[in-house]
Amino acid sequence: MNRLIVGITGASGVIYGIRTLEMLKSLGTVESHLIMSPSAARTIVEETDYTAEYVRSLAHEVHSFKDIGASVASGSFKTEGMLVAPCSIKTLSGIANCYADELIVRAADVCLKERRRVVLMLRETPLHAGHIALMDQATRSGAIIMPPVPAFYHRPKTLDDMVTQTVGRALDLFGIETHRVKRWKESDED
């Protein structure tokens, strides 16, 4: 079974991380390793009807935010990579500057050094030059910056449709087929 690390930070948009875990669980083919910041637990309560306990229950394994000795902190622990959904500017800064004082940044840093995919669903707008410089630096280190910008070609009917499509596209970057993405110019029968 393939493994994917999912980091959830305290930025607005925690539903992207939650939906990622829900989709991975429904697939049953990817072992999910969750790292959730303390701020993420707070944001979950503020933005959703879920609890942090529910979100933790979706993952195969949950790692403590401060446990830099966790399995995902080592390059010898094989994964497909890491999705940070949502990614706060603070976490982006840590990743861009290799400042691994907590496990989300450490796991991302390890994935980058091992040349594994790191996808950052950056949640901030508008951006100033410092944010853009951090995105540039993270990209130069191998990260993929994927702000969760909704698509409309699939004619979403609900916010849930938009979230699912965006998460499905993020999982595409790891080669994970969810069968939930409506693709351009493909019919539902394709």
N, C-alpha and C positions, 0 to 999 in steps of 0.2 A: 504494500500500500504506500502510495506517495504521501509526503508530509508537506503541509503548508503552515507557516507561522502567521498568525493574525495578531496585529497590534491594534489596540483601540485606545486612542488618547482622549483627552478632555475637550477637544475642539467640537464645535457644533457639527452634527451629522453622524452621531454614533449609530444611527440606523444602518449606515453602510457597513459597519463592522458586524452588527447583529445579523443583517441579511446575509452577509458572507458566511457566517457560521451556520445559519439556517440552511443555506443552499449546499454547503459542504456536507452537512449532516444528512440531508436528503439524498445526496449522491451516494454516500456510503463507500466511496472509493478513495477518499483523501483524508488522512489523519490530520486533524487540526490541533495546533498548539497555540493557545491564547495567552497573550500578555495584555493586561488591562491596567491602565494607570489609575491611581486614586481619583484623579479628576474625571476620568471616563465614567467611573461608578456614579459620581455626582451628576454628570451630564445625562446619563441613562435615565435617572429619576426625573430630571427636568424636562427632557425632550420626548420621552416615550412612556408607555404604560407598562414597560418591562421592569424587572429588578435586575440588579447585578448578579444575583444568584441564578436567575433564569439564563442570563447570558453565559455565565460560567458553565452551566449544565449543557450547553450546546457543543462545547469543545471536548475533544478526546482527552486533552491534557491542559491544565491551567498552570501557568508559571507565575510566581510572585514577581511583582514589578521590580523589586530590589534585589532579586536573587541572581546576581551575575555569575553564579556557579551552576545555573540550570543547564540542562542538556542543550538547549537552543543557543547557548552562549559559546558553543564550541564548533569549530569548523568540521570536526570529525563526525558531528551529528548531521546526517544527510537530510536535506530538505529540498523542495523545489524552489524555495525562496521565502519571501515575506511580503505580506500586504499590510500596510498601515492605513486603517480606514476607521475614522478620519485621521489625518495627520495634522497635528498642530504646528504652528510656526516654531514653537520651542523644540519639538521633536525634530522637525526639519533642520533646525540649527544644530542640534546635537549630532545628527547624522552627517550633515555637511562638514562639520568641524571635527568629526571622530571623537566627540566628547561623550564617551560611553559610561556615564555615571549611574545608569539604570538599565534594566533589561531590554526595553524596546529598542533603545539606541544600540546597545551592545549586540543584540541579535541581528539588527539591520547591518551593522558594521561587519559582523562575521559573514553574513550573506554576501556583502559587497566584496570582501577580500577573497572569498571563495568563488567569485564570479557567478553568483546566483542572482536571480531576479529579485529586485526590491522595488515595489510599486507603492508610491506615496500618494494617497488621495488627499491632497492638500486642501484644507478648508480655511480659506481667508480671502477676503475681498473688501475693498480694493487693495492692491499691492503697492508697496513703496519699493524704492531701489534696493534696500537691504533684503527684502523678501526675495526679490528677483535674483540678487547675487547669491543668496543661499540656494535657490533652486538650480542656478547655473552650476554651483560647486557640487551639489549632490548629483546632478546629471553627469558631470565630468567624472565622478567617482563610480558611475554605473547605475545609479538609481533612475527610475522612470517616474516622472512627475505626471500624475493623472488627476487633475482636479475633477471632482464629480459634477461635471457639466452635463445636464440632461440633454438627450437627443429627442427629436420630435418626429423623425421620419417613420417611426413605428406607431405613431398616433396613440400615445399613452392616454388612457382614460382616467387614471388615478395617480396620485403621488407614489403609491406602491409600485405601479407599473414602471415609473421612472427610476426608482431606487433599484428594482430588480434588474432592469436593463443595464444600468450603470455598473452594478456589481458583476453582472455576467460578463460585461466587456472587460472589467478589471481581471476577472478570473481567466478570460481568454489569453491574457498576457502570460499566464503560467501554463498554457496549453490545457486548461481544465474546461471541458465542455459541460455546460450545465443544462443544455436543451431548453433554456429559458430566454435566450437572446433572440430578438427578432432582427434578422439580418437584412441589410439593404438589398432590395430587389429579389429577395427569396420569399417564396410563398410559405405558408404554414405547413404545407405537405412536403417541402424539400428536406 
